[in-house]
Amino acid sequence: MLEKTDVISEEQYKSMLDTVYDGTVTIAERYLNPKVSTLHTCSSCGIQFYGKAMWLVGSNEGQRHVCESRYADNVGTRIHSSTGGVGGHYRDNLGRKKVSKEKATQKENIALMEALKLVKEGVSVEDASVETGVPSRKIKYWMEQMKNW
């Protein structure tokens, strides 16, 4: 297997990719050396991803491409595989498109406004929290902030 210090030609690297991935993963850019991240394409799952040769065909199998797996969660915490789409187009484990942070923030703000409205109408903070999914401490914080206006 390929190690950090190994120097191989592009043809040798392509041969190693074919051996490890049964011909499904191909290099989409010019190969330079094992330490450089290079664009690859998986014909099995259709994903384009960046990876280093030493990771993809090296001795650490935890760094290899696994079809349809995510590289990291929405916070950036590394999961177990080295896949991902170019341009941030990812799907979660259930096949749903990943929601951008901006859209998630908008949904959270709408839910918070709904919770504050319920509390103003006389619903308890805990009930508003359960109904909207907004943490009760967040509702209490914003109720306190609104008093200061």
C-alpha positions in Angstrom: 0.0 0.0 0.0 1.0 3.6 -0.5 2.7 5.5 2.3 3.5 9.2 2.8 7.1 8.9 1.7 6.4 6.8 -1.4 6.8 8.5 -4.8 4.8 6.9 -7.6 3.9 7.8 -11.2 0.3 8.7 -12.3 0.0 5.3 -14.1 1.0 3.4 -10.9 -1.5 5.5 -8.9 -4.3 4.7 -11.4 -3.5 1.1 -11.2 -3.7 1.2 -7.4 -7.0 3.0 -7.6 -8.4 0.3 -9.9 -7.2 -2.4 -7.5 -8.6 -0.9 -4.4 -11.9 0.4 -5.8 -12.5 -2.2 -8.7 -12.3 0.6 -11.3 -15.1 2.8 -9.9 -12.9 5.6 -8.6 -10.9 7.5 -11.1 -8.7 10.6 -10.9 -10.3 13.7 -12.5 -7.2 16.0 -12.4 -3.5 15.7 -13.0 -1.8 13.6 -10.4 1.2 15.2 -8.7 2.2 13.2 -5.7 0.6 11.2 -2.8 0.4 14.3 -0.5 -1.6 16.6 -2.9 -5.4 16.6 -2.7 -6.7 15.8 -6.1 -10.3 15.7 -7.6 -11.6 12.1 -8.0 -14.9 10.8 -9.5 -16.7 7.7 -8.3 -18.8 6.1 -11.1 -20.7 4.0 -8.6 -22.3 6.8 -6.6 -21.6 9.7 -8.9 -19.8 11.9 -6.4 -16.8 14.0 -7.1 -14.5 14.5 -4.1 -11.1 15.7 -3.2 -8.7 13.2 -1.7 -5.0 12.5 -1.2 -3.5 9.4 -2.8 -1.9 8.3 0.5 -5.4 8.4 2.0 -7.4 6.7 -0.8 -5.0 3.8 -1.5 -2.9 3.9 1.7 -2.8 1.5 4.6 -5.4 3.4 6.7 -8.7 2.0 5.4 -10.7 4.5 7.5 -9.6 7.3 5.1 -10.9 5.6 2.0 -14.0 6.6 -0.1 -17.2 4.8 0.8 -20.1 5.3 -1.6 -23.0 7.5 -0.4 -21.3 8.2 3.0 -20.9 11.7 4.4 -17.5 13.1 5.2 -18.6 15.3 8.1 -21.8 16.3 9.9 -23.3 19.8 9.6 -20.9 21.2 12.2 -17.8 19.9 10.4 -17.1 17.0 12.8 -15.4 14.3 10.8 -17.3 11.1 10.4 -15.6 7.9 9.1 -15.2 8.2 5.4 -13.7 10.5 2.9 -16.6 11.4 0.6 -18.2 14.6 -0.2 -19.5 16.5 -3.2 -17.8 19.4 -4.9 -19.5 22.6 -4.0 -20.9 21.3 -0.7 -23.7 19.2 -2.2 -24.2 16.5 0.4 -27.0 14.2 1.5 -27.5 12.9 5.0 -27.8 9.1 5.8 -31.5 9.1 4.9 -30.8 10.6 1.4 -32.2 14.0 2.3 -30.4 17.1 1.0 -28.4 18.8 3.7 -30.0 22.1 4.8 -27.7 25.1 4.7 -27.0 26.9 7.9 -28.7 30.0 6.7 -32.0 28.1 6.1 -31.7 26.3 9.4 -31.2 29.7 11.2 -34.3 31.1 9.5 -36.4 28.1 10.6 -35.0 28.4 14.2 -35.9 32.1 14.2 -39.5 31.4 13.0 -39.9 28.8 15.7 -38.6 31.2 18.3 -41.0 33.9 17.2 -43.9 31.4 17.4 -42.8 30.3 20.9 -42.6 34.0 22.1 -46.1 34.6 20.6 -47.5 31.6 22.5 -46.0 32.8 25.8 -47.5 36.3 25.2 -50.9 34.6 24.7 -50.6 32.9 28.1 -49.1 29.5 27.3 -46.4 28.4 29.7 -42.8 28.5 28.6 -42.5 24.7 28.9 -45.6 24.1 26.8 -44.4 26.6 24.2 -41.0 24.8 24.2 -42.6 21.4 23.6 -44.9 22.7 20.9 -42.2 24.6 18.9 -39.1 22.7 19.7 -37.3 25.8 21.0 -35.4 25.2 24.3 -37.2 26.7 27.3 -34.0 28.6 28.4 -33.9 30.3 25.0 -37.5 31.4 25.3 -36.9 32.7 28.8 -33.8 34.6 27.7 -35.6 36.3 24.8 -38.6 37.1 27.1 -36.2 38.9 29.4 -34.6 40.7 26.5 -38.1 41.9 25.3 -38.9 43.3 28.8 -35.8 45.6 28.5 -37.1 47.2 25.3 
